[in-house]
Amino acid sequence: MRNLTRSAGVAGLFAAAAIAATALGAAPASAYQCKNSHHYQSGAGNHPQVAVAQMIAKKSWAGKIKSEYGLPWSVWDIAKGKQVSCTPAGGGMTICVARARPCKYVAG
């Protein structure tokens, strides 16, 4: 009887694993859709602190993308080919330019 109970328990575990695998396999696919490379956009930031100038440039990029393509495309973190380049400017200021190709999250 003890072996029969153990076998039933193991069979139950296998059944639960099979159900979980089927449920996970049925989940919709998710991916990112990106604009073509000629859709690179840039935004500029100007501030004495480099980190702040970089943040302003990224926000400027996001604002331009939002107004041109809509909110789903304007997330810096999922953009492709991200670049932020900074150069010193007069008066102790730093000018940064953020450039990236916009992407959006899509659920399949």
Buried (B, 14 or more C-beta within 10 A) or exposed (E): EEEEEEEEEEEEEEEEEEEEEEEEEEEEEEEEEBBEEEBBBBBBBBBEEBEBBBBBBBBBBBEBBBEEBEEBBBBBEBBEEBEBEBEEBEEEEBBBBBBBBBBBEEEE
